[in-house]
Every structure is written in structure tokens, then in C-alpha cells.
């Protein structure tokens, strides 16, 4: 019987139709760090770039923000993100942990507005910060 190693490092995803925000998280420090934003390629995840990020960060688990309405019901994006999470697990053979991402983008925008002015040229900053918010929610539950 093989014992499962404790998760010490994760890579989190904030999935969107145009972009996917990425963030890392470490359980030893309990902190999440925004990393980058990947553009979708013809409406699909950029799997080569995701693979490169997983190779670089070597996470033990992947965190995916699941979009639900604030009452917990599914919305139009839920099925797309469920499929993305399934593909992540199938391709990379890592555990995928789903976290409710309700209001994570709004929370990320509030955090960013304290230091930068959000406009069309830097909206990608919200995606990577939202990924960090999602990862931080998971870390806070550990």
C-alpha cells in the first residue's frame, strides 16, 4: 500500500474563455503568488504552455476555480471548466482540486486597484490575481 505524499506545492488556474490565469501556492508558507496569464488558442487551452508551467513549478496538485453563482448553482461556464479540469487530470496525471471561485475576479480587481489602474491593456492582471485568490482560498482551508 502506497502512502500519498502530502501536498506542499500547487498550481492554480482561473479559467476563462479568452485567458487562463495561473498562480502558485505553497502550504509551508500558506501563500499564493500570481504567476502569469495564458491566452486561449482558437478557443482552446494552450496545453503546451500549461505543460511548460507544470514542468517549471512541479506541483503535487492542481487547483481549478469552479464558476458557480453566489447561491452555489451552476452557470454557463461551469461545464466548460469541468471539462478543463478533467483534461488537466487526464493529461498531467496530477490530482485536480476544484474550489468555488465565486467573486474571485471581483476580489482580484479590488486588490489590484490599490496599486494599478485597470484598463483594457492590463485586464490579464485580473486573471492571474484571480488564480491567486482561488489558490489562497484552498490554502486557507488546509
Backbone bond lengths (Angstrom), bond angles and torsions (degrees), N, CA, C in turn:
res aa  C-N    CA-C-N  psi(-1)  N-CA   C-N-CA  omega(-1)  CA-C   N-CA-C  phi
1 X - - - 1.451 - - 1.529 108.68 -
2 X 1.323 115.50 125.19 1.459 120.59 -177.69 1.527 109.76 -94.21
3 X 1.322 115.73 130.28 1.459 118.47 177.40 1.517 108.87 -87.07
4 X 1.305 115.06 141.89 1.453 120.45 -178.11 1.533 109.63 -81.36
5 X 1.340 114.98 133.46 1.463 119.65 178.21 1.525 109.27 -67.28
6 X 1.336 116.83 144.20 1.463 117.70 175.61 1.535 110.00 -67.39
7 X 1.299 115.27 147.20 1.462 120.93 179.51 1.523 108.24 -79.62
8 X 1.330 116.20 121.05 1.468 120.39 178.21 1.519 111.87 -113.58
9 X 1.352 116.71 -20.38 1.457 119.83 -178.80 1.523 109.55 -141.61
10 X 1.336 115.02 137.52 1.466 120.79 -178.76 1.528 109.99 -132.42
11 X 1.327 114.22 158.82 1.452 121.63 172.24 1.522 106.01 -121.71
12 X 1.325 116.17 125.90 1.458 120.93 -175.36 1.520 112.04 -109.38
13 X 1.329 114.77 151.71 1.461 122.36 -176.39 1.524 110.71 -129.10
14 X 1.332 115.18 132.62 1.463 122.46 168.92 1.523 105.52 -111.14
15 X 1.332 116.74 100.08 1.466 122.78 -173.02 1.523 110.90 -82.48
16 X 1.333 115.07 131.54 1.454 121.20 174.58 1.513 110.23 -137.42
17 X 1.306 117.03 163.81 1.470 121.21 -178.21 1.528 112.40 -63.87
18 X 1.340 117.23 -31.23 1.472 120.87 -179.12 1.522 113.05 -102.58
19 X 1.340 116.00 -35.86 1.456 120.52 -174.09 1.525 110.66 -140.53
20 X 1.344 114.68 157.52 1.462 121.70 174.83 1.524 107.13 -125.58
21 X 1.323 115.75 118.89 1.459 120.48 177.24 1.514 110.09 -84.03
22 X 1.331 116.37 143.47 1.458 122.12 179.04 1.520 110.40 -123.96
23 X 1.334 114.61 144.72 1.463 121.16 175.93 1.517 108.28 -147.85
24 X 1.316 115.64 153.72 1.456 120.81 175.72 1.523 108.84 -106.93
25 X 1.317 115.42 159.98 1.449 120.59 176.69 1.513 110.37 -146.44
26 X 1.319 116.24 142.58 1.466 122.63 178.69 1.525 109.07 -123.00
27 X 1.333 115.77 126.59 1.463 118.33 -179.44 1.532 111.54 -71.83
28 X 1.325 117.89 -28.13 1.468 120.34 -178.32 1.533 111.57 -64.80
29 X 1.336 116.96 -35.02 1.464 120.46 178.50 1.527 111.65 -99.95
30 X 1.343 115.89 -17.71 1.462 119.74 -178.16 1.513 113.06 69.45
31 X 1.338 115.90 25.94 1.463 118.95 -176.36 1.528 112.04 -123.27
32 X 1.323 113.60 147.25 1.459 122.27 175.80 1.526 107.98 -109.50
33 X 1.344 115.94 144.82 1.460 121.43 -179.15 1.524 109.66 -130.26
34 X 1.348 117.23 123.15 1.472 119.03 176.13 1.525 108.96 -62.63
35 X 1.333 117.83 140.31 1.461 120.59 -178.94 1.523 112.75 -114.41
36 X 1.322 116.44 -69.17 1.461 118.30 -177.16 1.505 110.12 -157.51
37 X 1.319 114.34 174.17 1.453 122.02 176.54 1.514 108.06 -121.65
38 X 1.333 116.19 131.03 1.462 121.54 177.36 1.520 108.65 -106.64
39 X 1.320 116.54 134.97 1.454 120.51 176.94 1.518 109.45 -80.55
40 X 1.320 116.03 143.80 1.454 120.75 172.61 1.531 107.34 -67.58
41 X 1.328 117.55 149.56 1.465 122.75 179.52 1.530 107.43 -113.44
42 X 1.323 115.85 111.18 1.467 120.74 -177.01 1.525 111.85 52.06
43 X 1.326 115.66 40.79 1.461 120.71 178.07 1.514 115.17 78.90
44 X 1.335 117.53 9.12 1.462 121.90 -179.69 1.523 110.67 -124.26
45 X 1.339 116.38 153.48 1.469 118.41 176.70 1.527 110.62 -59.31
46 X 1.331 115.54 146.59 1.463 121.51 175.62 1.530 107.04 -83.74
47 X 1.351 115.64 84.46 1.461 121.02 -173.21 1.522 112.31 -61.66
48 X 1.332 118.12 -32.81 1.471 119.73 178.55 1.526 110.77 -64.30
49 X 1.325 116.52 -42.35 1.468 119.83 178.74 1.522 111.17 -68.88
50 X 1.332 116.85 -38.40 1.469 120.01 177.21 1.528 109.46 -62.81
51 X 1.327 116.79 -43.00 1.466 121.32 177.18 1.527 110.67 -58.66
52 X 1.329 116.86 -44.21 1.473 120.78 179.80 1.531 110.97 -62.16
53 X 1.321 117.15 -39.35 1.471 120.51 179.17 1.532 110.79 -67.49
54 X 1.322 116.81 -40.51 1.459 120.18 178.45 1.529 109.92 -65.73
55 X 1.323 117.43 -39.53 1.474 120.72 176.81 1.529 110.40 -63.40
56 X 1.332 116.46 -41.54 1.462 120.29 -178.59 1.528 112.15 -67.12
57 X 1.331 117.56 -47.09 1.465 120.99 -172.09 1.520 114.08 -90.48
58 X 1.343 118.28 -20.42 1.464 122.41 178.95 1.536 113.31 49.64
59 X 1.346 117.49 53.09 1.473 118.88 -179.69 1.527 111.25 -72.52
60 X 1.330 115.80 155.19 1.466 119.86 174.35 1.517 111.59 -89.86
61 X 1.336 116.64 -14.32 1.462 121.14 178.32 1.528 108.55 -153.36
62 X 1.329 114.92 159.18 1.458 122.23 178.09 1.526 108.15 -116.11
63 X 1.310 115.93 135.56 1.469 122.00 179.60 1.528 107.38 -108.32
64 X 1.325 116.58 129.03 1.462 120.48 178.73 1.524 108.23 -122.32
65 X 1.323 115.36 126.56 1.458 120.91 176.16 1.513 110.17 -75.70
66 X 1.328 115.88 121.63 1.459 121.22 -179.59 1.529 110.06 -97.47
67 X 1.332 115.62 123.55 1.465 118.82 -178.23 1.526 112.20 -81.04
68 X 1.299 115.28 117.63 1.464 122.46 174.47 1.517 107.83 -129.49
69 X 1.315 115.46 157.93 1.461 119.21 170.46 1.520 107.77 -67.38
70 X 1.311 117.24 163.99 1.465 120.23 -178.11 1.530 112.17 -62.83
71 X 1.335 118.10 -20.76 1.466 120.51 176.74 1.535 112.17 -85.80
72 X 1.360 117.01 1.62 1.455 121.08 177.96 1.516 114.62 92.52
73 X 1.325 117.53 -5.03 1.463 119.43 179.49 1.530 110.37 -79.74
74 X 1.330 114.67 157.79 1.461 119.85 -178.57 1.524 110.46 -72.78
75 X 1.345 115.25 154.04 1.461 120.33 175.00 1.524 109.13 -123.45
76 X 1.317 117.60 -172.80 1.468 121.95 -174.80 1.533 112.81 -60.94
77 X 1.312 118.06 -29.35 1.469 121.80 -176.95 1.532 113.43 -85.81
78 X 1.319 118.31 -16.82 1.460 120.86 -172.82 1.534 112.41 -56.65
79 X 1.328 118.08 -45.24 1.471 120.92 -178.95 1.526 111.10 -64.35
80 X 1.347 117.39 -40.20 1.470 120.77 178.87 1.523 111.09 -62.68
81 X 1.328 116.63 -43.28 1.461 120.59 -178.00 1.526 110.34 -71.85
82 X 1.314 117.65 -34.28 1.469 120.99 175.47 1.526 109.50 -61.06
83 X 1.328 117.46 -42.77 1.457 121.89 178.33 1.537 110.57 -64.51
84 X 1.333 116.91 -41.97 1.464 122.04 177.44 1.535 110.10 -59.35
85 X 1.337 117.13 -46.00 1.469 121.33 -179.88 1.529 110.51 -62.54
86 X 1.323 116.79 -40.59 1.462 121.51 178.03 1.532 110.44 -61.95
87 X 1.326 116.57 -45.39 1.470 121.68 179.21 1.527 111.45 -63.05
88 X 1.337 117.09 -41.42 1.471 120.67 177.71 1.526 110.52 -56.86
89 X 1.326 115.85 -48.99 1.459 120.89 -177.29 1.528 110.65 -63.98
90 X 1.331 116.25 -42.97 1.467 121.31 -178.43 1.532 111.08 -65.89
91 X 1.331 117.70 -44.26 1.462 121.64 -175.77 1.526 112.98 -73.93
92 X 1.312 117.63 -40.80 1.462 120.44 -168.81 1.529 113.85 -108.43
93 X 1.323 117.38 -3.92 1.470 121.81 175.21 1.529 112.61 53.82
94 X 1.324 115.07 38.88 1.459 121.32 176.17 1.525 108.59 -119.29
95 X 1.336 117.45 150.45 1.462 118.51 176.41 1.533 109.78 -63.73
96 X 1.327 115.17 138.97 1.466 121.12 177.18 1.527 107.30 -113.20
97 X 1.310 115.23 123.35 1.463 122.26 -179.77 1.523 107.29 -107.48
98 X 1.329 115.99 125.09 1.465 120.72 -179.12 1.524 109.47 -98.00
99 X 1.338 114.58 130.31 1.464 121.77 -178.71 1.531 108.28 -123.61
100 X 1.317 116.71 137.02 1.467 120.10 176.12 1.530 108.68 -63.31
101 X 1.329 116.07 122.48 1.460 119.64 -177.52 1.525 112.85 -100.45
102 X 1.311 118.36 14.53 1.467 121.27 -177.09 1.523 111.30 -46.95
103 X 1.305 115.15 125.30 1.471 124.82 176.03 1.532 114.00 67.40
104 X 1.336 118.26 12.59 1.473 119.45 -178.78 1.527 111.68 -65.91
105 X 1.328 117.91 -37.63 1.468 119.60 179.50 1.526 111.22 -67.39
106 X 1.332 116.95 -39.17 1.467 119.70 177.22 1.527 110.52 -65.67
107 X 1.337 116.31 -41.27 1.460 120.64 177.95 1.533 110.02 -62.72
108 X 1.343 116.06 -43.56 1.467 120.85 179.13 1.528 110.73 -61.51
109 X 1.333 116.65 -42.45 1.466 120.05 -179.42 1.525 110.74 -64.30
110 X 1.329 117.26 -39.37 1.465 120.64 177.76 1.531 111.08 -62.44
111 X 1.318 116.77 -41.34 1.475 121.38 178.83 1.532 109.08 -62.99
112 X 1.334 116.52 -46.85 1.463 120.71 -176.71 1.526 112.91 -67.83
113 X 1.316 117.41 -34.51 1.469 120.77 -178.21 1.529 111.89 -62.06
114 X 1.339 116.16 -19.11 1.461 119.61 178.38 1.528 111.44 -70.97
115 X 1.357 116.51 -21.94 1.463 118.80 -176.57 1.525 114.63 -122.99
116 X 1.347 118.23 -24.82 1.465 120.01 -179.36 1.523 110.52 -137.91
117 X 1.323 115.24 159.92 1.457 120.77 174.24 1.529 107.37 -90.69
118 X 1.326 116.49 123.57 1.465 121.23 -178.59 1.527 109.53 -82.02
119 X 1.334 115.91 129.03 1.465 120.66 175.90 1.528 108.77 -144.89
120 X 1.330 117.54 -175.03 1.466 121.89 -177.82 1.524 112.55 -60.49
121 X 1.327 118.11 -27.53 1.459 122.01 -175.52 1.526 113.71 -81.64
122 X 1.325 116.92 -16.15 1.466 117.79 -179.12 1.531 112.94 -130.71
123 X 1.321 117.38 22.20 1.471 120.59 177.19 1.525 111.99 -59.49
124 X 1.351 116.80 -26.54 1.466 120.23 178.15 1.534 111.46 -60.07
125 X 1.321 117.05 -24.11 1.469 120.15 178.18 1.526 110.53 -62.46
126 X 1.341 116.51 -34.30 1.461 120.70 179.46 1.525 109.75 -63.52
127 X 1.345 117.23 -40.45 1.463 120.74 -176.98 1.525 112.07 -62.91
128 X 1.330 116.93 -45.05 1.458 118.33 -178.90 1.529 111.15 -72.79
129 X 1.335 117.25 -32.89 1.462 120.04 176.12 1.529 110.35 -69.53
130 X 1.346 117.18 -37.12 1.469 120.36 177.04 1.530 110.10 -63.15
131 X 1.330 117.05 -38.17 1.466 120.37 176.31 1.527 109.56 -61.16
132 X 1.329 116.85 -40.60 1.467 120.62 178.48 1.532 110.71 -65.34
133 X 1.325 117.55 -38.80 1.473 121.22 177.43 1.530 109.66 -61.39
134 X 1.332 116.47 -43.30 1.464 121.72 179.30 1.533 110.80 -62.74
135 X 1.327 116.65 -47.23 1.467 120.84 179.29 1.535 109.90 -63.01
136 X 1.327 116.89 -40.91 1.465 120.40 -179.87 1.524 110.74 -62.67
137 X 1.330 117.60 -37.79 1.476 120.54 176.99 1.527 109.74 -59.58
138 X 1.334 116.49 -43.31 1.468 119.59 179.40 1.520 110.03 -65.50
139 X 1.325 117.14 -46.24 1.466 120.79 179.92 1.516 111.32 -58.20
140 X 1.319 116.54 -41.18 1.467 121.16 -178.75 1.530 112.12 -64.38
141 X 1.335 117.06 -23.64 1.470 121.49 179.37 1.536 111.83 -84.87
142 X 1.322 116.73 -11.07 1.476 119.91 -175.18 1.517 111.68 -80.65
